[in-house]
Amino acid sequence: MRTFLALIAISPLLAVVLFVLWHEFQSEVLTSYRGLNYRVESKRVRREIEAEFPLVVELFAILLAGNRSPASALNHIGKRSNGEFARLLREAVAEIHQGANFSQALDLLSSRTGSPLVRRFSDSLMIAVERGSPLVDVVNRQVEEVRNEERSRLLAAAGKAEIAMMIPVVFLILPISVLFALWPSYFALGHSVGI
């Protein structure tokens, strides 16, 4: 009887302890899930930015060749296009309008994307602006570099897809075709032997 009364007296305390432990466990699981979700989301956003990037660089080169200033070219691209990279371009243009110079806006843009492609592009533009090099030549070289990288990325993806397509052929279609080719011979051999 005393143990029963002791259990009844301790049960509210035990319930509070279990509730606190459950709440801590739940918040820790949710925090780790949010971190995982953020990493997956950031990888998805980076892939979207790198997919948009070659077209943006080519458009930037065309606008510079048409005697636009770099800031107005970025502004034009940001206003006329959609996507993650265009949103980041609009933020960079807003930084320029708030008083940052072009190099600072490019540095912020490359740090926000986290993409090595955008970092190299921004660094080459910042160096060209600081040295006074003609931007059209620098951007045209960047366009060629981006095209080459896009070509190599597509070739690598095609190679992986080719290997992935061979798996069903080797493990599914080839054994079935061999079975269709050998089955009549096996069947005829079984009837001639008398099995």
GUMARDO-142284 format. One line per 8 residues: number of its first residue (from 1); their letters; for each residue x, z, y of N, C-alpha, C, O. Coordinates in steps of 0.02 Angstrom, whole numbers, plus 32768, in hexadecimal, padded with zeros to 4 digits. Each point is the difference from the previous one (the first is absolute). Example, Ala and Ser with C-alpha at 12.3 -4.5 7.8 and 13.67 -1.06 7.14 Angstrom:
1> AS> 8294/8186/7EE4/7FD3/8000/803B/802D/8000/803C/8034/8021/7FFF ~ 7FBA/7FBB/8036/802A/8003/803B/7FD9/8025/8037/8019/8008/8037
This chain:
1> MRTFLALI> 8029/8000/7FC5/7FD7/8000/803B/802B/8000/803F/7FF1/7FDE/8031 ~ 8046/8049/7FCC/802C/8004/803B/8021/7FBC/800D/8008/7FEC/803A ~ 800B/7FF1/7F91/8020/7FBF/8009/7FCE/7FCE/801E/8012/7FD5/8029 ~ 7FAF/8031/7FC2/7FCD/7FD4/801B/7FF6/800D/804B/7FFA/7FD1/8027 ~ 8005/806F/7FED/7FF9/8011/8046/803E/7FEB/8028/7FFA/7FEB/803A ~ 8040/801B/7FA7/803E/7FEA/8021/7FFF/7FB4/800B/8016/7FE8/8034 ~ 7FD1/7FF3/7F9B/7FFB/7FB8/8007/7FCF/7FED/8037/800C/7FD1/8026 ~ 7FBD/8053/7FDE/7FCE/7FF2/8034/801E/800F/8044/7FF1/7FDD/8031
9> AISPLLAV> 8037/8057/7FD5/801E/8012/8040/8036/7FCD/8014/8008/7FF2/803B ~ 801C/7FF3/7F95/8037/7FD2/800E/7FE7/7FB9/8008/8023/7FD7/801F ~ 7FA4/8018/7FC7/7FE8/7FBA/8000/7FFB/7FE2/8047/8012/7FC5/8006 ~ 7FD8/805D/802F/8000/7FE0/8042/8048/7FF0/8017/800C/7FCB/801E ~ 8022/8062/7FD4/8045/7FF4/8013/801C/7FC5/7FD9/8023/7FD6/801B ~ 7FCE/8027/7FA5/8016/7FC9/7FD5/7FE2/7FBD/8018/8022/7FCD/8000 ~ 7F9E/8034/8014/7FE0/7FC4/8019/8021/7FE7/8040/800A/7FC4/8009 ~ 8008/806A/8024/8022/7FED/803E/8044/7FE2/7FF1/8013/7FCD/801E
17> VLFVLWHE> 8012/8052/7FB5/8043/7FE6/7FEE/7FF9/7FBB/7FE1/8027/7FD3/8011 ~ 7FAA/8023/7FC2/7FF7/7FBE/7FE1/7FEA/7FCC/8034/8016/7FC7/7FFD ~ 7FC0/804D/8032/7FEA/7FD2/8034/803C/7FEA/802B/8007/7FC5/8010 ~ 8023/806B/8003/803A/7FEF/802A/8030/7FD3/7FD9/801A/7FD0/801C ~ 7FF2/803F/7FA5/802C/7FD6/7FD8/7FE4/7FBA/7FF8/8025/7FCF/8005 ~ 7F9A/802C/7FEF/7FE0/7FBE/7FFA/8004/7FD9/8041/800D/7FC3/8000 ~ 7FE8/805F/8037/8003/7FDF/8041/8046/7FE7/800E/8009/7FC8/8019 ~ 802A/8060/7FD8/8045/7FEA/800B/8012/7FC5/7FD3/8021/7FD1/8016
25> FQSEVLTS> 7FCA/8032/7FAB/800D/7FCA/7FD1/7FDF/7FC0/8018/801E/7FCA/7FFF ~ 7FA4/803C/8018/7FDB/7FC6/8017/801F/7FE2/803E/8006/7FC3/8006 ~ 800F/8066/8029/801E/7FE6/803E/8044/7FE0/7FF1/8012/7FCE/801F ~ 8014/804E/7FB1/8040/7FE2/7FED/7FF6/7FBD/7FDF/8025/7FD0/800D ~ 7FA9/802A/7FC8/7FF2/7FC1/7FDF/7FEA/7FCC/8033/8016/7FC6/7FFD ~ 7FBE/804E/8031/7FE9/7FD1/8033/8039/7FE9/802E/8003/7FC6/8013 ~ 802A/8068/7FFE/8039/7FEE/802A/802D/7FCE/7FDD/8017/7FD0/801F ~ 7FF7/803C/7FA1/802A/7FD1/7FDC/7FDD/7FBD/7FF7/8021/7FCC/8002
33> YRGLNYRV> 7F9D/8035/7FF5/7FDA/7FC1/7FFB/8002/7FDA/8042/8009/7FC3/8001 ~ 7FF0/8061/8037/8003/7FDF/8041/8045/7FE1/800C/8006/7FCA/801C ~ 802F/805A/7FCF/8043/7FE5/8008/800A/7FC2/7FD6/801E/7FCF/8017 ~ 7FC9/8031/7FAB/8004/7FC6/7FD5/7FD8/7FC7/801E/8016/7FC7/8000 ~ 7FAE/8048/8018/7FD6/7FCD/801E/8021/7FE3/803E/7FFC/7FC4/800C ~ 8025/8066/801C/8023/7FE7/803C/8039/7FD2/7FED/800A/7FCC/8020 ~ 801C/8045/7FAA/8037/7FD5/7FEB/7FE5/7FBC/7FE8/801D/7FCC/800F ~ 7FAD/8036/7FCA/7FE3/7FC1/7FE8/7FE6/7FD7/803A/8009/7FC4/8003
41> ESKRVRRE> 7FD6/805E/802D/7FE5/7FDE/803B/8039/7FE2/802A/7FF9/7FC8/8018 ~ 803E/805D/7FF0/8037/7FE6/8028/8021/7FC5/7FDE/8016/7FD2/8022 ~ 7FEE/802D/7F9B/801C/7FC6/7FDE/7FD2/7FC4/8008/8018/7FC8/8008 ~ 7FA7/8044/7FF5/7FD0/7FC9/8009/8006/7FE3/8047/8000/7FC4/8009 ~ 8004/8068/8028/8005/7FEA/8045/8042/7FDA/800B/8000/7FCD/8022 ~ 8036/804B/7FC0/8040/7FDD/8007/7FFD/7FBB/7FE1/801C/7FD0/801B ~ 7FC3/802A/7FAB/7FF9/7FBE/7FE1/7FD7/7FD1/802D/8011/7FC5/8006 ~ 7FBA/8055/8019/7FD8/7FD8/802D/8029/7FE9/803C/7FFC/7FC7/8016
49> IEAEFPLV> 802C/8067/8005/8029/7FEF/803A/8033/7FCB/7FEE/800A/7FD0/8025 ~ 8016/8036/7FA1/8032/7FCF/7FEC/7FE1/7FBE/7FEE/8021/7FCC/8004 ~ 7F9F/8034/7FE7/7FDD/7FC1/7FF4/7FEF/7FDC/8041/8003/7FC3/8004 ~ 7FEC/8063/8030/7FEF/7FE3/8041/803D/7FEC/8028/7FFD/7FD5/802B ~ 803B/804A/7FC6/803B/7FFA/802B/801A/7FB9/8008/800F/7FED/8039 ~ 7FF8/7FE9/7F92/801B/7FBC/800B/7FD7/7FD7/8031/801B/7FDC/802A ~ 7FA4/8029/7FD2/7FD5/7FDA/802D/8007/8019/8048/8001/7FD8/802F ~ 8005/8069/7FDA/8008/801C/8043/8042/7FEA/801F/8003/7FF1/803B
57> VELFAILL> 8032/800E/7F9D/8042/7FEC/801A/7FFE/7FB6/8014/801C/7FEE/8034 ~ 7FC4/7FE8/7FA4/7FFC/7FB9/8013/7FD7/7FF6/803F/8012/7FD8/802B ~ 7FB7/804C/7FDB/7FD7/7FFB/803C/8027/801A/803D/7FFA/7FE4/8037 ~ 802D/8051/7FBF/8029/801B/8036/8033/7FCD/8017/800C/7FF8/803C ~ 8012/7FE4/7F95/8031/7FCC/8011/7FE0/7FC7/8027/801C/7FE6/802F ~ 7FA7/8007/7FBC/7FDD/7FCB/8024/7FEF/8014/8047/8009/7FD9/802F ~ 7FE0/8065/7FD9/7FEF/8018/8043/803D/8006/802D/7FFD/7FF1/803B ~ 803C/8025/7FA8/803D/8004/8029/8018/7FBA/8013/8019/7FF5/8037
65> AGNRSPAS> 7FDF/7FDB/7F9B/8014/7FBC/8010/7FD3/7FE2/8036/8014/7FD1/8023 ~ 7FB0/8048/7FE3/7FD2/7FEA/8034/8008/8026/8041/7FD2/8001/8029 ~ 8068/801E/7FE2/8012/8023/803E/7FD5/803E/800D/7FF1/800F/803A ~ 7FFB/8014/7F93/7FDF/8040/8009/8035/8036/7FFE/8034/7FF9/7FE0 ~ 7FC0/803D/8044/802E/8039/7FFB/7FF4/8023/7FBD/7FCA/7FFA/7FE3 ~ 8068/802C/8005/7FF7/8021/7FC0/7FC5/8031/8000/7FDB/8003/7FCE ~ 801B/8022/8068/7FC9/8030/8002/7FBD/7FDD/8000/7FD1/8016/7FDF ~ 8029/7FB4/8047/7FC0/7FDC/8001/7FF4/7FDC/7FBE/7FC6/7FF8/7FEB
73> ALNHIGKR> 8070/7FF2/7FF3/7FF8/7FE2/7FBE/7FE6/8033/7FCE/7FD3/7FF1/7FD9 ~ 8049/804C/8029/7FE7/8035/7FD3/7FB8/8012/8011/7FD7/800C/7FD4 ~ 8019/7FF5/806D/7FBC/800F/8016/7FCF/7FCB/7FE6/7FCA/800F/7FE8 ~ 804A/7FB2/801E/7FD6/7FC9/7FE9/7FF4/8004/7FB4/7FC8/7FF8/7FE9 ~ 806D/8015/7FF1/7FF9/8005/7FB7/7FD4/803B/7FEE/7FD5/7FFB/7FD4 ~ 8036/803E/804D/7FD9/803C/7FF1/7FB6/7FF6/800E/7FD5/8019/7FDB ~ 801B/7FC3/805B/7FB9/7FF6/8011/7FDE/7FCE/7FD3/7FC5/8007/7FF0 ~ 8060/7FC5/7FFA/7FE1/7FCA/7FDC/8000/8008/7FB4/7FE1/7FD8/7FDD
81> SNGEFARL> 8041/805A/8009/8004/8008/7FB8/7FE3/8043/7FEA/7FF9/802E/8028 ~ 7FF7/7FD6/7F98/7FE5/803D/7FE2/8031/8018/7FCB/802B/7FDB/7FE9 ~ 7FCE/8063/8004/802A/801C/7FCC/8028/803C/8019/7FFD/8013/803A ~ 8028/8009/7F97/8028/803C/800F/8039/7FF0/8031/800C/8026/802E ~ 8016/7FA2/7FC6/8038/7FF0/802C/7FE9/7FEF/8046/8021/8011/8031 ~ 7FA5/7FCE/7FD5/7FE5/7FF1/8042/7FED/8040/8025/8009/8005/803D ~ 7FDD/802B/7F9E/7FF0/8041/8020/803F/8021/801A/8001/801B/8037 ~ 8035/7FE3/7FA1/803F/801D/8016/801D/7FD9/803C/8020/801E/802B
89> LREAVAEI> 7FD6/7FA1/7FD6/8017/7FD9/803A/7FDA/8014/803F/801D/8005/8036 ~ 7FA2/8007/7FC3/7FD8/8016/803A/8019/8044/8019/8001/800C/803D ~ 8012/8020/7F95/801C/8041/8014/8042/7FF7/8024/800E/8023/8031 ~ 801C/7FAE/7FB8/8040/7FF3/8021/7FF6/7FE5/8046/8023/8013/802E ~ 7FAC/7FC0/7FD9/7FF1/7FE5/8042/7FE5/8036/802E/8010/8002/803C ~ 7FC8/802C/7FA8/7FE8/8038/8029/803A/802C/8016/7FFF/801A/8038 ~ 8033/7FEF/7F9E/803B/8026/8014/8025/7FDD/8039/8018/8021/802E ~ 7FEB/7F9D/7FD0/8021/7FDA/8036/7FD9/8009/8041/801D/8009/8036
97> HQGANFSQ> 7FA0/7FF5/7FC5/7FD8/8008/803C/8004/8047/801C/7FF4/800A/803C ~ 801D/8026/7F9A/8007/8045/8018/8045/800F/801C/800D/8037/8017 ~ 8020/7F97/7FE7/8040/800A/8021/803C/7FF9/7FD3/8039/8002/8019 ~ 7FBE/7FF7/7FA5/803A/7FF8/7FD4/801A/7FB9/8007/7FDB/7FD1/800E ~ 8067/8027/7FE9/801A/7FBC/8003/7FF6/7FDD/7FBC/7FEA/801F/7FD0 ~ 8027/7FA1/802D/7FF3/7FD8/7FC5/8025/801A/7FC3/7FE5/8001/7FC9 ~ 805A/8014/8041/8028/801A/7FC8/7FE3/8040/7FE3/7FFE/8009/7FC3 ~ 7FEB/8024/8069/7FE1/803E/7FE8/7FC0/7FF1/7FDA/7FF2/8020/7FCC
105> ALDLLSSR> 7FE6/7FB1/804C/7FC2/7FEE/7FDD/800F/7FE2/7FBB/7FDD/800F/7FD0 ~ 8057/7FC8/802C/8013/7FE4/7FBF/8019/8035/7FD0/7FF2/7FFE/7FC4 ~ 8034/8032/8057/8019/8036/7FD7/7FC6/802A/7FE5/8000/8012/7FC5 ~ 7FCF/7FFD/8065/7FC5/8024/7FE8/7FD9/7FD8/7FCD/7FE7/801C/7FCF ~ 8013/7FA3/803C/7FDD/7FD5/7FD1/8021/8001/7FBB/7FDE/8007/7FCD ~ 8063/7FF2/8032/8023/7FFF/7FBF/7FFF/8044/7FDE/7FFD/8003/7FC3 ~ 8005/8033/8063/7FFD/8042/7FE1/7FBA/800F/7FE5/7FF9/8023/7FCE ~ 7FD3/7FC3/8052/7FBB/800C/7FE8/7FF1/7FD8/7FC1/7FDA/8017/7FD5
113> TGSPLVRR> 8044/7FAE/8024/7FF1/7FD8/7FC5/8026/8019/7FC3/7FE5/8002/7FC9 ~ 805A/8011/8041/8029/8016/7FC7/8017/7FC7/7FD5/8019/800B/7FC8 ~ 7FE0/7FB8/8050/8014/7FC5/7FD9/8045/7FE9/8014/8010/7FFB/803B ~ 801B/7FF6/7F94/8043/7FE7/8012/7FFE/7FBB/8021/802B/7FF1/8029 ~ 7FA3/7FE6/7FC7/7FFA/7FBF/8020/7FF4/8008/804B/8020/7FDF/8029 ~ 7FB1/804D/7FE8/7FEF/800B/8046/803B/8021/8024/800D/7FF1/803A ~ 8017/803B/7FA3/803A/8022/801E/8036/7FCD/8012/801B/8002/8037 ~ 7FF5/7FCF/7F9B/8033/7FCE/800F/7FEB/7FD3/8039/8028/7FEF/802C
121> FSDSLMIA> 7F98/7FFD/7FD4/7FE6/7FD6/8035/8005/8024/8044/8017/7FE3/8031 ~ 7FD3/805B/7FD0/8002/8027/803F/8047/800A/8017/800F/7FFA/803C ~ 801E/8016/7F96/8046/800B/8013/8020/7FC1/801D/8024/8003/8032 ~ 7FCE/7FC3/7FAF/801D/7FC2/801A/7FE3/7FF0/8044/8025/7FE7/802B ~ 7F9B/8025/7FE0/7FE3/7FF4/8042/801C/8030/8034/800E/7FEB/8039 ~ 7FFA/8055/7FB5/801D/8030/8030/8047/7FEE/8013/8013/8005/803A ~ 8014/7FE5/7F95/8045/7FEC/800E/8002/7FC2/802D/8028/7FFC/802E ~ 7FAB/7FD5/7FC4/7FFD/7FC3/8029/7FEC/8010/8048/801A/7FE2/802F
129> VERGSPLV> 7FB7/804C/7FDA/7FEA/8012/8043/8038/8024/8025/800C/7FF3/803B ~ 8017/803A/7FA2/8036/8026/8020/803B/7FD3/8013/8020/800A/8034 ~ 7FEF/7FC4/7FA3/8039/7FD4/800D/7FEE/7FC5/802D/802C/7FDE/801A ~ 7F94/8016/7FEE/7FEB/7FC8/8029/8001/7FBE/7FDB/8002/7FCB/801F ~ 7FFD/8037/7F9F/7FFE/7FC2/7FD8/7FBD/7FDE/8007/7FCE/8021/800F ~ 802F/7F9E/7FE7/7FC0/7FDE/8002/7FD4/8017/7FC6/8013/7FFA/7FC6 ~ 7FB2/8020/8049/7FD4/801B/7FCD/7FE5/7FCB/7FD1/7FF3/800E/7FC5 ~ 8004/7FB6/8055/7FE3/7FCB/7FD6/802E/7FF1/7FC4/7FE8/7FF9/7FC8
137> DVVNRQVE> 8059/8003/8045/802F/7FF4/7FC9/8001/8039/7FCE/8001/7FF5/7FC3 ~ 7FFF/8048/8056/8000/803B/7FD4/7FC1/8002/7FD5/8003/800E/7FC5 ~ 7FC4/7FE5/805B/7FC1/8003/7FDB/7FFB/7FC7/7FCE/7FE5/8009/7FC9 ~ 8036/7FBC/8048/7FFF/7FC9/7FD0/802B/8010/7FC3/7FED/7FEF/7FC7 ~ 804C/8031/8043/8029/8017/7FC6/7FDA/8034/7FD7/8003/8000/7FC3 ~ 7FD9/802C/8060/7FD8/8032/7FDC/7FC7/7FE0/7FD8/7FF0/8016/7FC9 ~ 7FF3/7FB5/8052/7FCB/7FDC/7FDC/801C/7FE3/7FBF/7FE1/8005/7FCB ~ 805A/7FDD/8039/8020/7FE4/7FC3/800F/8037/7FCE/7FF4/7FF8/7FC4
145> EVRNEERS> 8026/8040/8054/800F/8038/7FD3/7FC1/801B/7FDF/8000/800F/7FC5 ~ 7FCB/7FF8/8062/7FC1/801A/7FE4/7FE3/7FCF/7FCE/7FE6/8015/7FCC ~ 801F/7FAA/8042/7FE8/7FCE/7FD0/8027/8003/7FBF/7FE3/7FFC/7FCA ~ 805F/800C/803B/8029/8005/7FC4/7FEF/803E/7FD7/7FFC/7FFE/7FC3 ~ 7FF9/803A/805F/7FEE/803D/7FDD/7FBB/7FFA/7FE0/7FF6/8018/7FC8 ~ 7FDC/7FC8/805A/7FBD/7FF6/7FE4/8004/7FD3/7FC3/7FDE/800B/7FCE ~ 804B/7FC1/8036/8009/7FD3/7FC8/801D/8024/7FC4/7FE8/7FF8/7FC8 ~ 804B/8031/8043/801E/8025/7FC8/7FD0/8034/7FE4/7FFF/800C/7FC3
153> RLLAAAGK> 7FD8/8013/8068/7FCE/8030/7FE8/7FCB/7FDD/7FD5/7FEB/801B/7FCD ~ 8000/7FAA/8049/7FCE/7FDA/7FD9/801D/7FE8/7FBD/7FDD/8000/7FCE ~ 8063/7FEC/8032/801F/7FEB/7FC2/8007/803A/7FCF/7FF6/7FF8/7FC4 ~ 801A/8044/8056/8004/803B/7FD5/7FBC/8012/7FE3/7FFA/8011/7FC6 ~ 7FD2/7FEA/8065/7FBC/800F/7FE7/7FEA/7FCC/7FCD/7FDF/8011/7FCF ~ 8034/7FB0/803C/7FEF/7FCC/7FCF/8024/800B/7FBE/7FE3/7FF4/7FCB ~ 805B/8022/8037/8025/800F/7FC3/7FE0/8038/7FD9/7FFA/7FFC/7FC2 ~ 7FF0/8038/8061/7FDE/8037/7FDD/7FBD/7FE9/7FE4/7FEE/8015/7FC9
161> AEIAMMIP> 7FEE/7FC1/805B/7FC0/7FE7/7FE7/800A/7FD3/7FC3/7FD8/8001/7FD2 ~ 805E/7FD8/802E/800E/7FD5/7FC7/800E/8029/7FC1/7FE9/7FEF/7FCA ~ 803C/8046/803E/800E/802C/7FC7/7FC0/8022/7FE8/7FF4/8007/7FC4 ~ 7FE3/800F/806C/7FC1/8020/7FED/7FD1/7FCF/7FDD/7FD9/8015/7FD5 ~ 802A/7FAB/803D/7FD6/7FCF/7FDF/8019/7FEF/7FBA/7FD9/7FEA/7FD5 ~ 8067/8021/801D/801A/7FF2/7FBE/7FEB/8033/7FCD/7FFC/7FF1/7FC4 ~ 7FF5/804B/8051/7FEE/8036/7FD1/7FC1/7FEE/7FD7/8003/8006/7FC3 ~ 7FC6/7FE4/805C/7FC6/7FEE/7FD6/800E/7FC2/7FD4/7FE6/7FFB/7FC9
169> VVFLILPI> 8043/7FD7/8050/800F/7FC5/7FD9/8027/8013/7FC1/7FF0/7FE9/7FC9 ~ 8043/8041/803F/802B/8011/7FC7/7FDC/802E/7FCF/8007/7FF8/7FC4 ~ 7FD3/8038/8055/7FE4/8032/7FD4/7FB8/7FF2/7FEB/7FE7/8021/7FD2 ~ 7FF7/7FB0/804D/7FBA/7FF3/7FEE/7FF5/7FB8/7FE9/7FE8/7FF4/7FC9 ~ 802A/7FDC/8061/7FF1/7FBA/7FF0/802D/7FE4/7FCA/7FE8/7FDE/7FD3 ~ 8059/8030/8030/802F/7FE6/7FCE/7FF0/801A/7FBA/7FFF/7FD8/7FD1 ~ 7FF6/806A/8025/7FEF/8016/7FBB/7FBF/7FE1/7FE6/7FFB/7FF0/7FC4 ~ 7FD4/8007/8067/7FC1/7FE2/7FE9/800A/7FB7/7FED/7FE5/7FE8/7FCE
177> SVLFALWP> 8042/7FF3/805A/800D/7FBA/7FF0/8029/7FF9/7FBF/7FF4/7FD2/7FD9 ~ 803B/805B/801C/8026/8000/7FC1/7FD1/800F/7FC6/8006/7FE2/7FCA ~ 7FCD/804D/803F/7FCF/8011/7FCC/7FD3/7FC5/7FF1/7FF2/7FF3/7FC5 ~ 7FF7/7FE9/806E/7FD7/7FC4/7FF4/8028/7FCA/7FDC/7FE3/7FDB/7FD8 ~ 805D/801F/8037/8029/7FCD/7FE0/800F/8012/7FB7/8002/7FD3/7FD6 ~ 8009/806B/801B/8014/8014/7FBD/7FC5/8011/7FD2/8008/7FFD/7FC3 ~ 7FBF/8013/8058/7FC8/8016/7FD6/7FE8/7FCA/7FCF/7FF5/8010/7FC6 ~ 8004/7FB1/804E/7FEB/7FCD/7FCD/8033/7FF9/7FC8/7FED/7FF8/7FC6
185> SYFALGHS> 8053/800C/804A/8033/7FFB/7FCC/7FFC/803C/7FD1/8004/7FF8/7FC3 ~ 7FF4/8043/8058/7FFA/803D/7FD8/7FC2/7FFC/7FD4/8001/8014/7FC6 ~ 7FC8/7FD4/8057/7FC1/7FFB/7FDB/8006/7FCE/7FC7/7FEA/800C/7FC8 ~ 8035/7FB9/8046/800A/7FCD/7FCD/8030/8017/7FCA/7FF5/7FF2/7FC5 ~ 803F/8033/804E/8030/801B/7FD0/7FDE/8033/7FD3/800F/8004/7FC5 ~ 7FC5/8025/8058/7FDD/8032/7FD8/7FD1/7FDF/7FCE/7FF9/801A/7FC9 ~ 7FE6/7FB0/8047/7FD4/7FDE/7FD1/8026/7FDA/7FCB/7FE8/7FFB/7FC8 ~ 8054/7FEB/8048/8026/7FDB/7FCE/801F/8030/7FCD/8008/7FEE/7FC6
193> VGI> 8009/804F/804F/801D/8030/7FD2/7FC9/8022/7FD7/800B/8016/7FC8 ~ 7FBA/7FEC/8055/7FC8/801E/7FDD/7FF1/8047/8016/7FE0/8025/7FDB ~ 8036/7FEF/8060/7FF3/8043/8019/7FBC/8002/801F/7FEB/8034/8018
